[in-house]
């Protein structure tokens, strides 16, 4: 196999209470990528369609992630005398809050790993994809790249050492995500956060994290909904997102289990039981932004159980 075409999924990170540790994988929103093996050593970004992003390898998240992986491969296994080319077809807008940089980072390392004969597991690949996230935001976080690679829900139990747990999604769980057409950089959204929190807030937050994990394992939709509450980050970031409070209110009024900021924003997510409810929430969210005359994109998706997947190989 010398060439592979991939679907690189969008993701929702944080999930209200799980800042930097929780994420889920979407099924029908994402980028496409072609990775091919070539004679010339190194990694080159040969084409980017759909976004104005740098093609210089060291300035592109997919290039940085790929280099990190190849450096590790040559340490762990053996030197190679060939290289890779990457074409990126962007459907996830940068700064959208649904894992644009994570999709590119995860796709690059997944594709190269396949062309190398799969020396690394999907979980192993997370550490390399995180280097792309570091370039994008200044912080090597895994809450988007982990679900992008592993599918389902993921919990980052620890960053040092990296310890990731994948969790299956209840079958009837759907996500609705609305993206108001403004860009909110992760680095800017991080700048409003406080470095310390009160003990009272921390206790409430880790109670909700535990409740959400328990709800996913037991398929207790009501418990999932009660746990989708962010005591620490959402109050600070929500002011950066137009119409946030009204979007969240209308989602809950139309049957959402819970709603919150997707990643660092400006996208807003809602989780619900069943596609009919998810579609109704999408309509209600759309109505809010229509009345505000604010352009938006909206996605309704089941939870993707697989993560990055192969579309074609040659």
N, C-alpha and C positions, 0 to 999 in steps of 0.2 A: 504494500500500500504506500503510495507516494503523495496522495492528496486526499483531503477530507473536508466535507462541508458540514457545518454545525449550526444548531439552534442554540443560542446563548440567552437564557431566560432572564427576565426582569425579576426583581426580588423586593420584598418589603422587610425592612430591618427595624429593630427596636421593639416593635409591636407593643407600644405604649410603655409597659413596665420594664422592658428588657433592654435598656440602653446599652449598645455595643455588645450584647451577648445573645439576643434572640433574632431570628429571621425566618422567613418562609419564601418558598419559590413559586412564582406565578407560571401559569401553563401556556397562555396564549399571547403574551407580550414579551418581546425580546429581539435581539439582534441576530444576524446571520454572519458567519465567518468562514472563510476558506483558508486552510493551512496546508502548505505543500512543502515537501522535502526537495531541496535543490543541492547542486554540487558545491556552490560557494558557501563557505563557513559563515556563521553569524546569523542574525535575525534581521529581516527587512520588512517594513510595512510598505507594501507596494500599491495599495489602493484603499481609500476610505470614501464611502458613499453615504450621504445622508447627514453628514456633520462636518464642520470645519475644525478638524483636529490635526495635531502635528503628525507627520509621517516619520520624523526622526525617531529612531528606535528608543533612545534614551529619554525622550520626552513624551512617549506614548505609553499608556498603562499596560497595554498588551505586550509591547516590546520589553518593558522593564520586568514584567512577570516572567516572560519567556527567557530572558537572560538569566534571571535568578534560578530558574529551573535547570537550564543547560549547565550552568556553573556547578550546581549540585550534582547533576548527572555525571559530569566528568570527574568529580571527586568520588562519588559513590560507586561508579562502574568503570568506565573507560573513556578516553578521549575520542572525539568523533571528528571526521574530516569532511563533514557536509553541514548544511545549514537549513534554514526555513524561511519561507515567505508567508506573509499574512495579508489577507484581504478582509476588510471589515465593512459590513453593510449595517449602518446604525439605524435602528428604529426607536431606540430609547434615547431621549434627549439628555444631554449632559445637564447636571444640576436639577434633574426632575425629582429626585428622591426615591427612585425605584431601581437603583443599582446600575446605572449606565457604565461606570468604570468597572464595577464588579463583573458585569457580563463580558466585557472585553478581556479582562484579566483572566477570568475563569476559562473562557473559550480558548485563549492562547495556550494555556498550560495543558488543558485537556487534549487539544488537537495534537500538540507536539508529543505528549505522552503516548497517544495512540500510535503515531507514526514511528515512535521509538520501540514499540512492542509492549507498551503498558508496564514499564518498570516500577511505576509508582501507583498506589491506590488513589482513589478520588480524595480520600481524607488527607493523604500525604500532599496532594496538590494544593491544598488550602494555603499552606505556608508560603508557597511561591506566588500565588495569586494575591496574597496580602501585600506583596511589595508593590503591585500596581496600585492598590488602594492607598499605600503610603505616598506614592507620587501624587495621587489625585487630591488627597485631603491633608497630608502631613501626618497621618496616623495609620499604622498598619492594623486596621481592624478587620475582623473576619465575619461580621454579622450579615454581610451581603454575599461575599464569595463562598462562604460555607453552604448556604442553601442553594446557591447557583450550581455548585458542583455536586452536592449530595441529594438535592431534592427534599421535599417535605418541609418540616420545621427543623431548625437546628438551634442548639444551645451551646454557646462557648463557655464551658465551665471554668476554663483557665486559659490565660494567654502565655503564662510562663510556669510550666511548659504548656504548649498548646494542647488543649483537651476538648474535643468537640463531640457532642452527642446528637445523633439524628433521631427525630421523632416522627412517626407516621401521623398523617392528618386524619381526623375523622372524615368519613366519606362524604358527608353532606355539607362540609364546610366550604364556603365560597368567599372570595375576596372581591370587593369593589374598590377601585382606586380612581380618584379624580386628580388630574394634574392641571392646575391653573397655569397658563402659559407665561410664567415668569421663571427666571432662573435664580435658584438660591444655592450658592456654593456651600459645600459641606464645611469648609474652613470658616466661612462667615457665620454659619449656624452654630458652630462650636464656640465662636468667640463670645456669644451671649451667655454661655453656661457658667455657673458658679463652680468653684473648685471644692467647696465644702457644702454639706447638707446637714440638716438637723437630724438628730437620732430619731425623732418622731416620724419624719418623712422617710428615713431609711427603713424603719421597721415596716411601715405601710407598703413601701416599694417591694421589699423582698418577700413579704407575705403575698403580694399579687403575682410575683414571678413564680413562687411555689404553687399558687392556685392555678395559674395558667398551664404550667407543666402538668399538674395533676389532672386538669380538665381535658387536656389533649390525650393523655394516656387512658383516661376512663371514658372518653367521648361524652363528657358532661358539658353540653353546650351552654347551659346556664352558668356553670362555674367559669367557663371560658369568658363569657360576657362580663361577669362580676369582676374578673381579674384584669380585664383590659382597661386599666386605669394607671395613668402616669402622674405621680405626685411630684416629680423632680424636674424633668426636662420640658414637658409639654407646656407648662405655664410660662416658661421663658421664651420658647421658640414660636408658640402659636401666634404671637403678635406680629411675626414676620410674614404671615400667610393671609392673604385677603380672604375675608369671609369664613375664616376657620370655624369660629364658634357656631355660626349659622349652619354650615355644612355638617358639622358634628351633630348638632341638635336635630336637623332634619333626617339624618341617617338613623339616629336612634328612634325617632318617631315613626320611621318606616320599617322598623323591625330589625335593625342591626343589633348584633350581640354586643358590639363595642366599636368604637371609632377613635382614630388618633392620627398623628403625623406619621407619614411613611418615610422612614429614614430620617434625614435632616430636613425634609420638606423640599419644595412646597406641596408635594402630593399629599393627599389625605386618604386614608384607607378606612374601610369598614369590613368587618367579618360578619357573616350571616349564615344561617342554616337554610340551605336550599337555593337553587338558582333563581327561582321566582322572586324570592325576597331580595336577592342580590340585584336583580334587574330593576326592581321597584326602587331600591336605594339609589341605583345609578340614575334613574329618571329624576328622583327628588334632588340629587346633587346637581344634575344638569340644570334643573329649573333655577336653582340658586344663582349659578354663574351666568345663566341666560339673562336673568333680571339685573345682574351687575354689569352686563355687557363685557364680561371678561372671557376671552378665548380659553378653551380647555380641551383636554383629551380625557377620555374615560375608558376604563377596562373592567370587565367582569370576568373573573377567572376562577376555575377550581384550583386546588393546590397541586402543583406539579410534583409527582412522586419521584421523578428521575433526575432532575437537574439538566445540565448540558446534555444534548443528545445529538447523535449522528443523523444527518439528513441524507448524505451521499458519501461514498468513498470510492477511490479509484486505485 
